[in-house]
């Protein structure tokens, strides 16, 4: 039995949920999100809660039950509170500038990297003296935000020897000692 799928989703104040066949639309102060759910899974709005049910205990229905409930919950949280990710650039000469929806990164390559971000994502770049540059990304769509963060991180992943690269704030990089530590 899916414990995640059985849990009802509370609808916060200011958020409206509309179910139209297989499409769930969630509107709130931070925006509007739509998701097409599996045709066998039933989504219903009952007295301030969203309830997700499945027809049978088949393997696919059980998997879709929890997935659909999690996706709808992420949509409700996104349009009411939003999601925020902070990324840190660790390395000498690494810089980030945000101009509108274009992120300009200097990551030690011969040329700067320009990334055009989707309109659903707000970007901000901070640079303070004696601190690593920060990229702050905010969005109502958790999936899109995670995908953009993964793309940015893939440009220069943190390496295990010096820890240089793009990492999430609070992320711990497993470090290696290098060749001088083992040789005697």
Backbone torsions as a table, in degrees:
resi	resn	phi	psi	omega
1	UNK	NA	130.5	-178.8
2	UNK	-78.3	113.6	178.7
3	UNK	-73.1	-32.7	178.4
4	UNK	-68.8	-44.9	-177.7
5	UNK	-64.9	-32.2	-177.8
6	UNK	-74.3	-25.6	-175.4
7	UNK	-69.9	127.8	177.4
8	UNK	-74.0	153.8	-179.6
9	UNK	-103.3	121.4	177.8
10	UNK	-75.5	137.4	178.7
11	UNK	-97.0	114.5	-179.6
12	UNK	-70.3	165.6	178.9
13	UNK	-64.4	139.5	179.2
14	UNK	88.6	-0.1	-179.7
15	UNK	-112.5	131.6	176.4
16	UNK	-116.6	139.1	-178.8
17	UNK	-121.4	129.7	179.1
18	UNK	-126.4	127.9	178.7
19	UNK	-110.1	120.9	-179.1
20	UNK	-128.4	91.0	-177.0
21	UNK	69.1	-117.4	179.5
22	UNK	-95.4	2.5	-176.6
23	UNK	-106.5	129.2	176.7
24	UNK	-111.3	125.1	179.0
25	UNK	-115.3	128.4	-180.0
26	UNK	-122.0	124.7	178.0
27	UNK	-117.2	143.2	178.7
28	UNK	-158.9	-174.3	-178.2
29	UNK	-64.6	-24.9	-178.7
30	UNK	-92.7	-5.0	178.2
31	UNK	145.2	-165.3	-178.8
32	UNK	-132.2	134.9	-180.0
33	UNK	-129.0	144.4	177.4
34	UNK	-125.1	146.2	177.6
35	UNK	-145.0	133.7	174.0
36	UNK	-94.7	121.5	-175.8
37	UNK	-99.2	167.1	178.7
38	UNK	-58.9	139.5	-172.6
39	UNK	-66.8	-25.8	-179.9
40	UNK	-80.3	-24.2	-177.1
41	UNK	-82.0	130.8	-178.7
42	UNK	-101.6	131.5	178.0
43	UNK	-116.9	129.0	-179.3
44	UNK	-135.7	146.3	176.0
45	UNK	-103.0	117.2	-178.1
46	UNK	-129.4	122.6	179.1
47	UNK	29.9	63.6	173.7
48	UNK	80.2	9.9	178.7
49	UNK	-133.6	152.2	173.6
50	UNK	-103.6	127.9	-179.2
51	UNK	-116.8	130.1	179.9
52	UNK	-111.9	126.3	-179.8
53	UNK	-127.3	156.6	178.2
54	UNK	-122.8	152.4	-175.8
55	UNK	-76.8	-39.5	-176.2
56	UNK	-135.7	179.1	177.5
57	UNK	-100.3	26.8	175.0
58	UNK	-61.1	157.0	-178.8
59	UNK	-59.0	-45.4	-178.9
60	UNK	-66.8	-40.6	179.4
61	UNK	-64.5	-38.8	177.9
62	UNK	-64.2	-42.7	-179.3
63	UNK	-65.1	-45.4	-179.0
64	UNK	-67.4	-31.7	-178.8
65	UNK	-58.3	-53.6	179.6
66	UNK	-67.0	-38.5	-179.6
67	UNK	-63.1	-48.7	-177.8
68	UNK	-62.8	-42.1	179.5
69	UNK	-62.9	-42.3	179.7
70	UNK	-65.5	-41.3	-180.0
71	UNK	-64.4	-42.7	179.5
72	UNK	-66.7	-39.6	178.0
73	UNK	-62.2	-41.8	177.7
74	UNK	-62.9	-36.5	178.0
75	UNK	-66.1	-44.1	-179.0
76	UNK	-63.6	-45.0	178.4
77	UNK	-65.5	-38.2	-178.7
78	UNK	-63.9	-45.4	-177.2
79	UNK	-77.8	-18.3	179.0
80	UNK	-94.1	-45.9	-177.2
81	UNK	-111.1	-36.3	-177.1
82	UNK	88.7	166.2	178.8
83	UNK	-119.7	148.4	-177.2
84	UNK	-139.4	132.2	176.8
85	UNK	-126.2	137.2	177.4
86	UNK	-117.1	130.0	179.3
87	UNK	-120.1	143.4	-175.4
88	UNK	-117.1	135.2	178.1
89	UNK	-99.3	112.5	-178.0
90	UNK	-107.3	116.0	178.3
91	UNK	155.8	150.7	-178.6
92	UNK	-70.8	126.1	177.9
93	UNK	82.6	3.4	177.7
94	UNK	-77.6	129.6	-177.9
95	UNK	-136.7	156.9	175.4
96	UNK	-140.8	135.2	174.8
97	UNK	-132.8	138.7	177.8
98	UNK	-116.0	123.3	176.0
99	UNK	-125.6	104.2	-176.3
100	UNK	64.9	-122.8	179.5
101	UNK	-102.6	16.0	179.5
102	UNK	-110.5	127.0	178.2
103	UNK	-104.8	123.7	-178.4
104	UNK	-105.9	118.1	-176.5
105	UNK	-118.6	134.1	171.1
106	UNK	-113.0	108.1	-172.0
107	UNK	-120.5	27.6	177.6
108	UNK	86.7	4.5	174.4
109	UNK	-86.8	172.7	-178.4
110	UNK	-69.6	-26.7	-179.7
111	UNK	-124.5	155.6	174.6
112	UNK	-71.9	154.9	179.1
113	UNK	-109.9	128.1	178.2
114	UNK	-112.0	127.5	179.5
115	UNK	-120.8	123.2	175.4
116	UNK	-88.6	118.2	-176.7
117	UNK	-91.6	152.4	176.3
118	UNK	-62.7	155.7	-176.6
119	UNK	-68.2	-18.8	-179.0
120	UNK	-75.9	-10.8	-175.9
121	UNK	-108.0	131.4	173.6
122	UNK	-97.2	133.4	-177.5
123	UNK	-123.2	145.2	177.1
124	UNK	-144.2	138.2	178.7
125	UNK	-119.1	129.5	179.8
126	UNK	-118.2	136.2	174.8
127	UNK	-133.5	116.4	176.8
128	UNK	-116.7	152.4	-179.2
129	UNK	-65.1	137.1	-180.0
130	UNK	62.5	21.7	174.4
131	UNK	-133.7	155.0	178.4
132	UNK	-71.1	144.3	176.8
133	UNK	-63.5	145.7	-179.8
134	UNK	-117.5	144.0	170.4
135	UNK	-116.8	122.9	-179.6
136	UNK	-112.4	120.1	-178.9
137	UNK	-115.4	133.4	178.9
138	UNK	-131.2	142.3	179.2
139	UNK	-163.6	162.0	173.7
140	UNK	-88.1	-20.2	-176.6
141	UNK	-96.6	107.4	-176.2
142	UNK	-66.2	-39.1	-179.1
143	UNK	-64.7	-47.4	-179.2
144	UNK	-64.0	-41.5	179.5
145	UNK	-62.0	-44.4	179.0
146	UNK	-64.9	-37.6	179.8
147	UNK	-67.1	-42.2	179.1
148	UNK	-66.7	-41.3	178.1
149	UNK	-62.2	-40.7	178.8
150	UNK	-64.4	-38.2	178.7
151	UNK	-65.4	-44.2	179.2
152	UNK	-63.7	-43.9	-178.8
153	UNK	-64.6	-33.8	-177.6
154	UNK	-67.5	-16.8	179.5
155	UNK	-67.4	-33.1	178.7
156	UNK	-156.8	86.1	-179.2
157	UNK	-68.2	149.4	177.9
158	UNK	-63.6	132.5	180.0
159	UNK	-96.2	153.4	-169.1
160	UNK	-80.7	-8.2	-175.4
161	UNK	-90.5	-51.2	178.4
162	UNK	-108.4	-13.3	-179.5
163	UNK	81.9	14.2	-179.6
164	UNK	-73.6	143.5	177.1
165	UNK	140.4	-168.0	178.7
166	UNK	-102.4	122.1	-179.9
167	UNK	-133.4	161.8	175.8
168	UNK	-76.5	147.8	177.7
169	UNK	-65.8	128.2	-179.2
170	UNK	93.7	-9.8	179.6
171	UNK	-74.2	138.6	179.2
172	UNK	-102.7	124.3	179.7
173	UNK	-94.9	125.6	176.9
174	UNK	-71.4	122.1	-174.4
175	UNK	-99.8	147.8	174.8
176	UNK	-106.9	154.3	-174.9
177	UNK	-79.6	-26.4	-177.6
178	UNK	94.6	176.5	-173.4
179	UNK	-79.2	-20.5	-178.1
180	UNK	-73.2	-22.6	-177.2
181	UNK	-75.6	-32.5	-175.7
182	UNK	-89.5	-21.5	-174.4
183	UNK	-82.6	134.4	176.2
184	UNK	-140.5	NA	NA
